């Protein structure tokens, strides 16, 4: 369906009377409480958020304790009680825009049996490899081995319910959600206060017991699970909202708050969280900050370095570093909080956060477009920056292979452009404060883009269902990819003009050995390169690595745009950072964690430490 037909004056007249009732009905449906949401058994990536998108499962809190979140200051309500995350709709509403022809085609098929693999089955983990093979990392003999006296001490601090030794329950925390990384920890600790975290770390430092800080365990690089027998310290019990400044939009909360719950809370106050991820139903704000998570809203609101105002952090020796300011300006000395944003728990454990939340705007539009080539996508991005300016809130791109994959493996999605087999697709979202102004601005931009040949075809969502379908396609790509078999995932920052070149070069290298997909946040220069095959193969991996890192470094890109380094890329940091920079990072690590107990074997190469 061409945009020109959608933007006809007759269409505008015909739907004008329906806009407000549908808008109110859609908003009311999204904010309705009480009905239990459906459960989703499969875990997608942490990359993005979606209206109605699916998320990775949290820990088995039915077994290891309740996760709570305060619905208002001073009160907590138990929220999570099952292994599978209870899916809730993303609180986003869309204007009623244009009438569209009904979507065509059959419902997409559901995953094959391979999607139901168990992370507790080692053979399955080997068969379902998701990225670069983890090298065998030798345990550092300087670390102590856990004994019964250690357990007794932890129980004296946390109580019996805060010290988990049951093998089945600890096993859940030992494995990442993809089943790629599996540790051998014998102990899971569940502190409920900063003081408890401080006592735990002080003791571990004195005994030289290695520790892994853990949030929602939704990462992609093995940063939140043990490598060997490290003690797991999960912050899920620290989930209180401390305060909210509803004049300035400043939220202060504990690190274990689930991102989606925070989003619901601030939206009820007329604000939104500055980040939005597909894993928002499971990921925790402390983990988001520790990995400097990016996501959908990056193009509009920037990184967490710009939105986090203050932190409380517990250092390895138990010292509580109070930087929990809510000031927008504080130019007194070094801004130490930035050391901990993106440090992946290797310098300290974040326990409290103050974060700036933008005002919630009432007008949102979503367009799904097709382009003939990647050059058109680039030009469309530039045109969007100039033509949409302050209202653009997302600019995502996908190649044709991504659309085919989503249609084949995602249940219930529909191709918005079923008769348009173009090479590239772009999703644009705008958010503003004036419905008629924003709508007119988007329509004018799309008309110009079609006239200039940048857009071949496209549709604008006319209601929440269609907008959700657009986002489901984009954000379901990673979920669909794991249903094929083995997937090798790479998260790269590359100059926009060169961003798709690596996809084409990888296709040339691999030929018929694997299928190569390219998609991501084009507005941020962030490519998600996924390489799919029926099963893991050393031959395929040898064609991918180190070529993908060498190519990225040769184009002055980053080997990790938003996922972090973790176990997967710790030894590959030199592709993006100079030896001098790595050595300075190692010096900082040795200064604040001289016994190197915090998240060992990750972020930095062992040779530097």
C-alpha positions as CSV (number, residue, x, y, z in Angstrom):
1,X,0.0,0.0,0.0
2,X,1.6,3.2,-1.1
3,X,2.0,6.1,1.3
4,X,0.3,8.4,-1.2
5,X,-2.9,6.5,-0.9
6,X,-2.7,6.7,2.9
7,X,-2.3,10.4,2.9
8,X,-5.2,11.3,0.7
9,X,-7.5,14.0,1.9
10,X,-10.5,11.7,1.8
11,X,-8.8,9.4,4.2
12,X,-8.1,12.2,6.6
13,X,-11.7,13.4,6.5
14,X,-13.1,9.9,6.8
15,X,-11.1,9.0,10.0
16,X,-11.1,12.4,11.7
17,X,-14.1,11.5,13.8
18,X,-12.7,8.2,15.0
19,X,-9.3,9.5,16.2
20,X,-10.1,10.5,19.7
21,X,-12.4,7.6,20.7
22,X,-9.8,5.1,19.4
23,X,-6.9,6.9,21.1
24,X,-8.7,7.0,24.4
25,X,-9.8,3.3,24.1
26,X,-6.2,2.3,23.2
27,X,-4.8,4.2,26.1
28,X,-7.3,2.8,28.5
29,X,-6.6,-0.7,27.5
30,X,-2.9,-0.3,28.0
31,X,-3.3,1.2,31.5
32,X,-5.9,-1.4,32.6
33,X,-4.7,-3.3,35.6
34,X,-5.7,-6.5,37.3
35,X,-6.0,-9.0,34.4
36,X,-3.0,-11.4,34.4
37,X,-0.9,-11.2,31.3
38,X,0.0,-14.2,29.2
39,X,3.2,-16.1,29.8
40,X,5.8,-16.4,27.1
41,X,8.2,-19.4,27.3
42,X,11.0,-18.2,25.1
43,X,13.6,-15.7,25.9
44,X,14.6,-13.0,23.3
45,X,17.5,-10.6,23.5
46,X,18.1,-7.6,25.6
47,X,18.5,-5.4,22.6
48,X,15.2,-3.5,22.3
49,X,11.8,-2.8,23.7
50,X,8.5,-3.2,22.0
51,X,4.8,-2.7,22.6
52,X,3.8,-6.2,23.4
53,X,7.4,-7.4,22.9
54,X,8.6,-10.6,24.6
55,X,11.4,-10.6,27.2
56,X,13.9,-13.0,28.7
57,X,12.7,-14.9,31.8
58,X,13.9,-13.8,35.2
59,X,15.3,-16.1,37.9
60,X,13.1,-18.7,39.4
61,X,11.8,-16.4,42.1
62,X,9.1,-18.8,43.1
63,X,12.0,-20.9,44.5
64,X,14.6,-18.3,45.5
65,X,12.4,-15.6,47.0
66,X,9.9,-12.9,46.0
67,X,10.9,-10.0,43.8
68,X,9.0,-6.9,44.9
69,X,8.6,-3.4,43.4
70,X,7.0,-0.5,45.2
71,X,3.9,0.9,43.4
72,X,4.4,4.1,45.4
73,X,7.0,5.3,47.9
74,X,7.1,3.1,51.0
75,X,4.9,0.2,49.9
76,X,5.9,-3.0,48.0
77,X,3.9,-5.4,46.0
78,X,5.0,-8.9,45.1
79,X,5.2,-9.0,41.3
80,X,7.2,-12.0,40.1
81,X,6.4,-15.5,41.1
82,X,7.1,-17.8,38.2
83,X,10.0,-18.8,36.1
84,X,8.5,-17.4,32.9
85,X,8.1,-13.7,32.8
86,X,4.5,-12.5,32.9
87,X,4.2,-10.4,29.7
88,X,2.7,-7.0,30.1
89,X,1.9,-4.5,27.3
90,X,4.3,-1.6,26.8
91,X,2.5,1.6,27.9
92,X,2.7,3.4,24.6
93,X,-0.3,4.8,22.7
94,X,-0.6,5.7,19.0
95,X,-2.7,8.2,17.1
96,X,-5.4,6.8,14.9
97,X,-4.1,7.7,11.4
98,X,-5.0,6.2,8.1
99,X,-7.3,3.3,7.0
100,X,-5.3,0.4,5.7
101,X,-6.1,-2.7,3.6
102,X,-6.2,-5.8,5.8
103,X,-2.9,-7.7,6.2
104,X,-2.6,-10.6,3.9
105,X,-1.0,-14.0,4.2
106,X,-1.1,-16.9,6.7
107,X,-0.1,-16.7,10.3
108,X,3.6,-17.2,10.8
109,X,4.6,-20.6,12.0
110,X,5.9,-21.1,15.5
111,X,9.4,-22.2,16.4
112,X,10.8,-25.6,15.8
113,X,11.6,-27.9,18.7
114,X,15.1,-26.5,18.8
115,X,13.7,-23.4,20.5
116,X,12.8,-25.4,23.5
117,X,16.3,-26.5,24.5
118,X,17.2,-26.7,28.1
119,X,20.1,-24.7,29.5
120,X,20.8,-27.6,31.9
121,X,21.6,-30.0,29.0
122,X,25.3,-29.5,28.1
123,X,24.9,-31.2,24.8
124,X,22.2,-28.7,23.9
125,X,24.4,-25.8,24.8
126,X,27.1,-27.1,22.5
127,X,24.6,-27.7,19.7
128,X,23.0,-24.3,20.1
129,X,26.0,-22.0,20.1
130,X,25.2,-18.3,20.0
131,X,28.4,-16.5,19.3
132,X,32.1,-16.8,19.6
133,X,33.1,-19.9,21.4
134,X,34.1,-19.2,25.0
135,X,37.8,-20.0,25.4
136,X,38.7,-22.3,28.3
137,X,39.6,-19.8,31.1
138,X,41.8,-21.2,33.9
139,X,40.6,-20.5,37.4
140,X,42.8,-18.1,39.3
141,X,44.4,-20.2,42.1
142,X,44.7,-17.0,44.3
143,X,40.9,-17.2,44.9
144,X,39.7,-19.0,48.0
145,X,37.3,-22.0,47.8
146,X,33.9,-21.6,49.6
147,X,33.6,-23.5,52.8
148,X,30.9,-24.1,55.5
149,X,32.2,-21.2,57.7
150,X,31.7,-18.8,54.8
151,X,28.1,-20.0,54.4
152,X,27.5,-19.6,58.1
153,X,28.7,-16.1,58.1
154,X,26.5,-15.1,55.1
155,X,23.5,-16.6,56.9
156,X,24.3,-14.5,59.9
157,X,24.0,-11.4,57.7
158,X,21.3,-12.3,55.2
159,X,19.3,-15.0,57.1
160,X,18.6,-18.4,55.8
161,X,16.3,-17.1,53.1
162,X,19.0,-14.9,51.7
163,X,21.5,-17.7,51.2
164,X,20.6,-20.2,48.5
165,X,22.6,-23.5,48.3
166,X,20.0,-25.8,46.7
167,X,21.6,-27.1,43.4
168,X,18.5,-26.7,41.3
169,X,17.9,-23.2,42.4
170,X,21.5,-22.1,42.1
171,X,21.6,-23.7,38.7
172,X,19.1,-21.1,37.4
173,X,21.5,-18.3,38.3
174,X,24.6,-20.1,36.9
175,X,23.4,-20.0,33.3
176,X,22.7,-17.1,31.1
177,X,19.3,-17.0,29.4
178,X,20.7,-18.2,26.0
179,X,22.4,-21.2,27.6
180,X,25.7,-20.1,26.1
181,X,27.6,-19.5,29.4
182,X,27.4,-21.8,32.4
183,X,29.3,-21.3,35.7
184,X,29.8,-23.7,38.6
185,X,28.9,-21.5,41.6
186,X,27.7,-23.3,44.7
187,X,26.1,-20.2,46.4
188,X,23.5,-17.5,45.5
189,X,23.2,-14.6,47.9
190,X,20.1,-12.3,48.0
191,X,20.8,-9.1,49.9
192,X,18.0,-6.7,50.6
193,X,20.0,-3.6,51.6
194,X,23.2,-1.6,50.8
195,X,24.4,-2.5,54.3
196,X,24.1,-6.2,53.6
197,X,25.9,-5.9,50.2
198,X,28.7,-4.0,52.0
199,X,29.1,-6.7,54.7
200,X,29.1,-9.4,52.0
201,X,31.8,-7.7,49.9
202,X,33.9,-6.8,52.9
203,X,34.0,-10.5,54.0
204,X,34.6,-11.8,50.4
205,X,37.5,-9.3,50.0
206,X,39.1,-10.4,53.3
207,X,38.7,-14.1,52.3
208,X,39.5,-13.4,48.6
209,X,36.3,-15.1,47.5
210,X,35.4,-14.0,43.9
211,X,32.0,-12.5,43.4
212,X,29.7,-12.1,40.4
213,X,27.1,-9.2,40.7
214,X,23.8,-10.2,39.0
215,X,20.7,-8.4,38.0
216,X,18.1,-9.8,35.7
217,X,20.7,-12.0,33.9
218,X,19.5,-10.8,30.4
219,X,22.9,-10.1,28.9
220,X,24.4,-11.5,25.7
221,X,28.1,-11.6,26.5
222,X,28.3,-13.7,29.7
223,X,28.9,-10.8,32.0
224,X,26.3,-11.7,34.7
225,X,27.1,-15.4,35.3
226,X,30.1,-17.1,36.9
227,X,33.0,-18.4,34.9
228,X,34.0,-20.9,37.7
229,X,32.8,-21.0,41.3
230,X,32.3,-17.3,42.1
231,X,29.7,-16.4,44.7
232,X,26.6,-14.9,42.9
233,X,25.2,-11.7,44.5
234,X,21.8,-11.0,43.0
235,X,20.3,-7.6,43.6
236,X,16.7,-8.6,42.9
237,X,15.6,-8.1,46.5
238,X,16.7,-4.5,46.4
239,X,13.7,-3.1,44.5
240,X,12.3,-0.1,46.3
241,X,11.5,3.2,44.8
242,X,13.0,5.8,47.2
243,X,11.6,9.0,45.8
244,X,10.3,10.8,42.7
245,X,10.6,14.5,42.0
246,X,7.6,15.1,39.8
247,X,8.6,18.7,39.0
248,X,12.0,17.8,37.6
249,X,11.3,14.2,36.7
250,X,14.1,12.7,38.8
251,X,13.7,9.1,40.0
252,X,15.7,7.6,42.9
253,X,15.5,3.9,43.4
254,X,17.3,0.8,44.4
255,X,19.3,-1.1,41.8
256,X,17.1,-4.2,41.7
257,X,14.1,-2.4,40.4
258,X,12.8,-4.1,37.2
259,X,12.9,-1.6,34.3
260,X,9.3,-2.2,33.2
261,X,8.0,-1.6,36.7
262,X,9.9,1.7,36.8
263,X,8.5,2.6,33.4
264,X,5.0,2.0,34.7
265,X,5.6,4.0,37.8
266,X,7.0,7.1,36.1
267,X,4.4,6.9,33.3
268,X,1.7,7.2,35.9
269,X,3.5,10.4,37.0
270,X,3.6,11.8,33.5
271,X,7.2,10.8,32.6
272,X,9.0,8.0,30.8
273,X,12.3,6.2,31.4
274,X,15.1,7.4,29.1
275,X,15.9,3.8,28.0
276,X,13.6,1.1,26.7
277,X,14.7,-2.5,26.1
278,X,13.2,-5.7,24.9
279,X,14.2,-7.3,28.2
280,X,12.5,-4.6,30.2
281,X,10.3,-7.1,31.9
282,X,13.2,-8.9,33.5
283,X,16.3,-6.6,33.4
284,X,17.1,-4.4,36.4
285,X,18.1,-0.8,36.4
286,X,21.4,-1.5,38.2
287,X,22.4,-4.0,35.5
288,X,21.3,-1.5,32.8
289,X,23.6,1.1,34.2
290,X,26.4,-1.4,34.8
291,X,26.3,-2.3,31.1
292,X,25.5,1.2,29.9
293,X,22.5,-0.3,28.0
294,X,21.4,1.5,24.9
295,X,18.2,0.4,23.2
296,X,15.4,2.1,21.3
297,X,15.3,5.6,22.8
298,X,19.1,6.3,22.4
299,X,18.6,8.4,19.3
300,X,16.3,10.8,21.3
301,X,17.6,10.7,24.8
302,X,21.2,9.6,24.5
303,X,23.1,7.2,26.7
304,X,22.9,6.5,30.4
305,X,26.1,8.6,30.9
306,X,23.9,11.6,30.2
307,X,20.8,10.5,32.1
308,X,22.2,9.0,35.3
309,X,22.6,11.9,37.9
310,X,23.9,9.9,40.8
311,X,24.8,6.4,42.1
312,X,25.5,4.6,45.3
313,X,28.1,2.0,44.8
314,X,29.7,-0.6,47.1
315,X,33.3,-1.2,46.4
316,X,35.1,-4.5,46.7
317,X,36.3,-3.9,50.3
318,X,32.8,-3.0,51.4
319,X,33.2,0.8,51.3
320,X,29.9,2.5,50.4
321,X,30.6,5.2,47.9
322,X,27.7,7.8,48.2
323,X,27.4,9.7,44.9
324,X,23.6,9.7,45.0
325,X,23.1,13.3,44.0
326,X,20.0,14.5,42.2
327,X,21.6,17.7,41.0
328,X,21.7,18.4,37.3
329,X,24.9,20.4,37.7
330,X,27.8,19.5,40.1
331,X,31.2,20.6,38.9
332,X,33.2,19.6,42.0
333,X,36.1,17.4,41.1
334,X,36.1,14.2,39.2
335,X,32.6,12.8,38.2
336,X,33.3,9.4,39.5
337,X,29.9,7.9,38.7
338,X,31.0,7.6,35.1
339,X,33.6,5.0,36.1
340,X,30.8,2.6,37.1
341,X,28.4,3.2,34.2
342,X,29.4,0.5,31.8
343,X,32.0,-1.2,34.0
344,X,29.9,-4.4,34.1
345,X,30.2,-4.8,37.9
346,X,34.0,-5.1,37.7
347,X,34.7,-1.9,39.8
348,X,31.8,-2.0,42.3
349,X,28.2,-3.0,42.8
350,X,25.6,-0.4,42.0
351,X,23.0,-0.4,44.8
352,X,21.1,2.9,44.3
353,X,20.4,5.1,41.3
354,X,19.1,8.6,40.6
355,X,18.1,9.1,37.0
356,X,16.5,11.8,34.9
357,X,13.3,10.9,33.2
358,X,11.9,12.8,30.3
359,X,8.3,14.1,30.2
360,X,5.8,11.7,28.6
361,X,4.5,13.2,25.3
362,X,1.0,12.5,24.1
363,X,1.5,12.1,20.3
364,X,3.2,9.1,18.8
365,X,3.3,7.9,15.1
366,X,5.0,4.9,13.6
367,X,5.8,4.3,9.9
368,X,7.0,1.1,8.3
369,X,8.9,1.9,5.0
370,X,10.7,0.0,2.3
371,X,13.9,1.2,0.4
372,X,15.5,-0.1,-2.7
373,X,19.1,0.0,-1.4
374,X,21.2,0.9,1.6
375,X,22.2,4.2,0.2
376,X,18.5,5.2,0.3
377,X,18.4,4.2,3.9
378,X,21.3,6.5,4.7
379,X,19.8,9.4,2.8
380,X,16.5,8.8,4.5
381,X,18.2,9.0,7.9
382,X,19.7,12.4,7.0
383,X,16.4,13.6,5.6
384,X,14.6,12.5,8.8
385,X,17.1,14.4,11.0
386,X,16.4,17.5,9.0
387,X,12.7,17.1,8.2
388,X,11.5,15.6,11.5
389,X,14.0,17.2,13.8
390,X,12.9,17.3,17.4
391,X,10.1,14.7,17.1
392,X,12.1,11.7,15.8
393,X,12.3,9.1,18.5
394,X,13.4,5.9,16.6
395,X,15.0,5.1,13.3
396,X,15.5,1.3,12.9
397,X,16.5,-0.6,9.8
398,X,16.3,-4.3,8.7
399,X,17.3,-6.1,5.6
400,X,15.0,-8.4,3.6
401,X,16.4,-11.5,5.2
402,X,15.3,-10.2,8.6
403,X,11.7,-9.7,7.4
404,X,11.6,-13.2,5.9
405,X,13.0,-14.7,9.2
406,X,10.4,-12.8,11.3
407,X,7.5,-13.9,9.0
408,X,8.7,-17.5,9.2
409,X,9.3,-17.8,13.0
410,X,7.3,-15.2,14.9
411,X,3.8,-16.1,15.8
412,X,1.0,-13.7,14.9
413,X,3.0,-11.1,13.0
414,X,2.0,-9.8,9.6
415,X,4.0,-8.2,6.9
416,X,2.9,-4.6,6.5
417,X,4.2,-4.6,2.9
418,X,3.4,-8.1,1.6
419,X,3.7,-7.1,-2.0
420,X,7.0,-5.2,-1.6
421,X,10.0,-7.5,-1.8
422,X,12.5,-4.7,-1.3
423,X,16.0,-5.1,0.0
424,X,15.7,-2.9,3.1
425,X,13.0,-1.7,5.5
426,X,13.0,1.2,7.9
427,X,10.8,1.8,11.0
428,X,10.5,5.4,12.0
429,X,8.8,6.6,15.2
430,X,8.0,10.2,16.1
431,X,7.0,11.5,19.5
432,X,5.8,15.0,20.3
433,X,3.3,17.2,22.1
434,X,1.1,18.4,19.3
435,X,-0.9,15.7,17.5
436,X,-1.9,17.6,14.4
437,X,1.5,19.3,14.0
438,X,3.4,16.0,14.4
439,X,1.1,14.2,12.1
440,X,1.4,16.8,9.4
441,X,5.1,17.0,9.8
442,X,5.5,13.2,9.3
443,X,3.1,13.1,6.3
444,X,5.0,15.9,4.6
445,X,8.3,14.2,5.2
446,X,7.1,10.9,3.8
447,X,5.6,12.6,0.7
448,X,8.9,14.3,0.0
449,X,10.9,11.1,0.6
450,X,8.7,9.3,-1.9
451,X,9.0,12.1,-4.5
452,X,12.8,12.0,-4.0
453,X,12.9,8.2,-4.5
454,X,14.2,7.5,-1.0
455,X,11.1,5.5,0.0
456,X,9.6,2.9,-2.4
457,X,6.5,2.0,-0.3
458,X,5.3,2.3,3.2
459,X,2.4,2.4,5.7
460,X,1.6,4.4,8.8
461,X,0.1,2.6,11.8
462,X,-3.5,3.6,12.3
463,X,-3.9,2.1,15.8
464,X,-2.1,0.4,18.6
465,X,-2.4,-3.1,17.1
466,X,-0.7,-2.1,13.8
467,X,2.0,-0.1,15.6
468,X,2.7,-3.1,17.9
469,X,2.9,-5.3,14.8
470,X,5.6,-3.0,13.3
471,X,7.6,-3.1,16.5
472,X,7.1,-6.8,17.0
473,X,8.7,-7.5,13.6
474,X,11.7,-5.3,14.4
475,X,12.3,-6.5,17.9
476,X,11.4,-10.1,17.3
477,X,14.3,-10.7,14.8
478,X,16.7,-11.9,17.5
479,X,14.0,-14.1,19.0
480,X,13.3,-15.6,15.6
481,X,17.0,-16.2,14.9
482,X,17.5,-18.5,17.8
483,X,14.8,-20.8,16.5
484,X,16.8,-21.6,13.4
485,X,19.5,-23.5,15.2
486,X,22.9,-21.8,15.9
487,X,23.3,-18.1,15.8
488,X,26.5,-16.1,16.0
489,X,25.7,-12.6,17.3
490,X,27.8,-9.5,17.0
491,X,27.0,-6.0,18.3
492,X,29.0,-3.4,16.4
493,X,29.3,0.3,16.1
494,X,30.4,1.3,12.6
495,X,30.2,4.6,10.7
496,X,26.8,4.7,9.1
497,X,28.2,4.9,5.5
498,X,30.1,1.6,6.0
499,X,27.7,-0.1,8.3
500,X,26.2,-2.6,5.9
501,X,29.5,-3.4,4.1
502,X,30.4,-5.9,6.8
503,X,27.1,-7.8,6.1
504,X,27.9,-8.1,2.4
505,X,31.5,-9.1,3.0
506,X,30.4,-11.7,5.5
507,X,28.0,-13.2,3.0
508,X,30.8,-13.4,0.5
509,X,33.1,-15.2,3.0
510,X,30.5,-17.7,4.2
511,X,28.6,-18.4,0.9
512,X,26.1,-21.3,1.5
513,X,27.6,-22.2,4.9
514,X,25.3,-19.8,6.8
515,X,22.7,-17.0,6.4
516,X,23.8,-13.5,7.3
517,X,21.3,-10.9,8.6
518,X,21.9,-7.2,9.2
519,X,19.6,-4.9,11.3
520,X,19.8,-2.4,14.1
521,X,19.7,1.2,15.3
522,X,20.7,3.0,12.1
523,X,20.3,6.4,13.9
524,X,23.0,5.4,16.3
525,X,25.3,3.6,13.8
526,X,24.7,0.3,15.7
527,X,24.6,-2.9,13.6
528,X,23.4,-6.2,14.9
529,X,25.1,-8.8,12.8
530,X,23.5,-12.2,13.1
531,X,24.9,-15.3,11.3
532,X,22.5,-18.3,11.3
533,X,23.2,-22.0,10.6
534,X,21.5,-25.3,11.5
535,X,24.2,-26.2,14.0
536,X,27.4,-24.9,15.5
537,X,30.5,-25.3,13.3
538,X,34.2,-24.5,14.0
539,X,34.6,-23.9,10.3
540,X,31.9,-21.2,10.3
541,X,33.4,-19.6,13.4
542,X,36.8,-19.6,11.8
543,X,35.4,-17.7,8.9
544,X,33.8,-15.1,11.2
545,X,36.5,-14.5,13.8
546,X,38.8,-12.7,14.0
547,X,37.7,-11.2,10.7
548,X,34.6,-9.5,12.1
549,X,36.8,-7.8,14.8
550,X,39.6,-6.9,12.4
551,X,37.2,-5.4,9.9
552,X,35.5,-3.4,12.6
553,X,38.8,-2.1,14.0
554,X,40.0,-1.3,10.4
555,X,37.0,1.0,10.0
556,X,37.5,2.6,13.5
557,X,34.4,1.0,14.8
558,X,33.6,-0.6,18.2
559,X,33.3,-4.3,18.7
560,X,30.7,-3.7,21.4
561,X,28.1,-1.0,20.7
562,X,25.7,-1.7,23.6
563,X,26.1,-5.3,24.9
564,X,29.4,-4.9,26.8
565,X,32.4,-7.2,26.8
566,X,31.7,-9.7,29.5
567,X,33.4,-13.1,29.0
568,X,32.9,-13.1,25.2
569,X,35.0,-10.1,24.3
570,X,37.3,-9.4,27.3
571,X,40.3,-10.7,25.4
572,X,39.3,-8.7,22.3
573,X,39.2,-5.2,23.8
574,X,42.4,-4.3,22.0
575,X,40.4,-4.1,18.7
576,X,38.6,-1.0,20.0
577,X,41.0,0.4,22.7
578,X,44.7,1.3,22.6
579,X,47.2,-0.5,24.8
580,X,47.6,2.6,26.8
581,X,43.9,2.9,27.4
582,X,43.6,-0.7,28.4
583,X,46.5,-0.4,30.8
584,X,44.9,2.7,32.4
585,X,41.7,0.7,32.8
586,X,43.7,-2.1,34.5
587,X,45.3,0.4,36.8
588,X,41.9,1.7,37.9
589,X,40.7,-1.8,38.5
590,X,43.7,-2.6,40.7
591,X,43.2,0.6,42.6
592,X,39.5,0.0,43.5
593,X,39.6,-3.8,43.6
594,X,43.2,-4.8,44.5
595,X,42.2,-8.4,45.1
596,X,40.3,-8.5,41.8
597,X,37.3,-10.2,43.4
598,X,34.6,-8.4,41.4
599,X,33.4,-10.1,38.3
600,X,36.8,-11.7,37.4
601,X,37.7,-12.9,33.9
602,X,35.6,-10.3,32.3
603,X,35.8,-6.8,30.7
604,X,39.6,-6.7,30.7
605,X,42.2,-9.2,29.3
606,X,43.9,-11.3,32.0
607,X,47.3,-10.2,30.7
608,X,46.5,-6.6,31.7
609,X,45.7,-7.6,35.3
